[in-house]
Amino acid sequence: MNIGVYGLGRFGTFWAKELAKHNCGRIFGYSRHKKENIEGIKQVDEQTFLQECDIIYICVAISSFETVIKSIKDKLKKGTIIVDTCSVKVYPSKIMRENLPDGVFSIASHPMFGPDSGKNGVKGLPLVIFPISCPKDIYNNILENFKSWQLEILEMSPDSHDREAAWSQGITHFVGRVLDELALQPTELATTGYRRLMSIVEQTCNDPIQLFHDLQKYNPYAKQMRMGLKGALDYVMQDLVSQED
């Protein structure tokens, strides 16, 4: 089995290494800008990549996903399985459903971890997965492979994922960026709670700012989350003002 990772950015490189580590097959990588040698990954040109790979994980920015799918859709061989790894699910699922030709299968996935949270191993970490257009036997084979990694597998529809993710991942990244704007510094007076806040900043702000923007733009429930957060902040601020009177 030939497995491909399209996009060798920070997450794509991490994901390719995990696929190689778990002996998923021959691992191919493609990136517009050739990367330094990655152990266990064979980097090839796009044409070779698309013809050789049986399963292709698309690991590009959410905002680039549609462009990539439209650019490769007519070059894919019949039977290819396309798996997105975006942090939102409704948007890429719609793009795959509307653009991939007959005979090319699609699965939505979201590994809810990355280079930081998975640096000590991925055992027990959550992965969301859902078939978009894929025969049951093929989907089940991929599902069983991920189970062998000892991941926490969550089969969830794209809409359910985005609804929950807006109030978990989305709000975490939002709060992390807000705290980063405050330029908080370590202090000898740091409580456990403060150190946890600092860890949120570190975890979220290590990712490209593009990920933050895309999480807020392409999750249909993110605006509702932001309005809820603003309303809660306004309420607490007003409560404090009332205590001053």
Residue pairs with C-beta under 8 A, 6 or more apart in sequence:
1 24
1 25
1 26
1 54
1 55
2 25
2 26
2 28
2 52
2 53
2 54
2 55
3 19
3 24
3 25
3 26
3 27
3 28
3 53
3 54
3 55
3 56
3 57
4 27
4 28
4 29
4 30
4 49
4 50
4 52
4 53
4 55
4 56
4 57
5 12
5 15
5 16
5 19
5 27
5 28
5 29
5 30
5 41
5 56
5 57
5 59
6 12
6 30
6 49
6 56
6 57
6 58
6 59
6 60
6 68
6 72
7 30
7 31
7 58
7 59
7 60
7 68
8 16
8 29
8 30
8 31
8 35
8 38
8 41
8 43
8 59
9 31
9 59
9 60
9 61
9 208
10 114
10 115
10 207
10 208
11 59
11 85
11 114
11 115
12 29
12 31
12 57
12 59
12 60
13 35
13 38
13 115
14 114
14 115
14 118
15 57
15 59
15 85
15 111
16 27
16 29
16 38
16 40
16 41
17 38
17 39
17 40
17 41
18 118
18 122
18 149
19 25
19 27
19 57
20 27
20 39
20 40
20 41
21 40
22 145
22 148
22 149
24 145
25 54
26 42
27 40
27 41
27 42
28 41
28 42
28 43
28 44
28 48
28 49
28 52
28 53
29 35
29 38
29 41
29 42
29 43
29 44
29 49
30 43
30 44
30 45
30 46
30 49
31 43
34 43
35 43
37 43
44 52
46 72
46 75
47 75
49 56
50 56
50 72
50 75
50 76
50 77
50 80
51 77
53 80
54 79
54 80
54 81
55 80
55 81
55 83
55 142
56 76
56 80
56 81
56 82
56 83
57 83
57 84
57 85
57 109
58 65
58 68
58 69
58 82
58 83
58 84
58 85
58 86
58 92
59 85
60 68
61 208
61 210
61 211
61 214
62 86
62 87
62 88
62 91
62 92
62 211
62 214
62 215
62 217
62 218
63 210
63 213
63 214
63 217
63 218
65 84
65 86
65 91
65 92
65 95
66 95
66 99
69 82
69 95
69 96
69 99
69 100
70 99
73 99
73 100
73 101
73 104
74 101
76 82
76 100
76 101
76 104
78 103
78 104
79 103
79 104
79 105
80 104
80 105
81 104
81 105
81 106
81 107
81 134
81 138
81 142
82 96
82 100
82 104
82 105
82 106
82 107
83 106
83 107
83 108
83 109
83 142
84 92
84 93
84 96
84 106
84 107
84 108
84 109
85 109
85 110
85 111
86 92
86 110
86 218
87 110
87 165
87 169
87 211
87 214
87 215
88 161
88 162
88 165
88 214
88 215
88 218
88 219
89 108
89 110
89 128
89 130
89 157
89 158
89 159
89 161
89 162
89 165
90 158
90 159
90 161
90 162
90 219
90 220
91 218
91 219
92 108
93 106
93 108
93 130
93 132
93 158
96 106
96 108
96 132
96 133
97 106
97 132
97 133
100 106
100 133
105 133
105 134
105 135
105 138
106 131
106 132
106 133
106 134
107 129
107 130
107 131
107 132
107 134
107 139
107 142
108 128
108 129
108 130
108 131
108 132
108 158
108 161
109 127
109 128
109 129
109 130
110 127
110 128
110 129
110 161
110 165
111 122
111 125
111 127
112 125
112 126
112 127
112 128
112 169
113 122
113 125
113 126
113 127
114 207
115 206
116 202
116 203
116 206
117 125
117 203
118 125
122 149
122 151
123 149
123 150
123 151
124 150
124 151
124 152
125 151
125 152
126 151
126 152
126 153
126 154
127 146
127 151
127 152
127 153
127 154
128 154
128 155
128 156
128 161
129 142
129 143
129 146
129 153
129 154
129 155
129 156
130 155
130 156
130 157
130 158
130 161
131 139
132 158
143 153
143 155
146 153
147 153
156 164
162 219
162 220
162 221
163 221
165 219
165 221
166 219
166 221
166 222
166 224
166 225
167 221
167 225
169 215
170 215
170 216
170 219
170 221
170 222
170 225
171 225
171 229
172 200
172 203
172 204
173 204
173 207
173 211
173 212
173 215
173 216
174 212
174 216
174 225
174 226
174 229
175 200
175 204
176 200
176 201
176 203
176 204
176 205
177 204
177 205
177 212
179 197
179 200
179 201
180 201
180 204
180 205
184 197
184 198
184 201
186 198
187 194
190 198
204 212
215 222
216 222
216 223
216 226
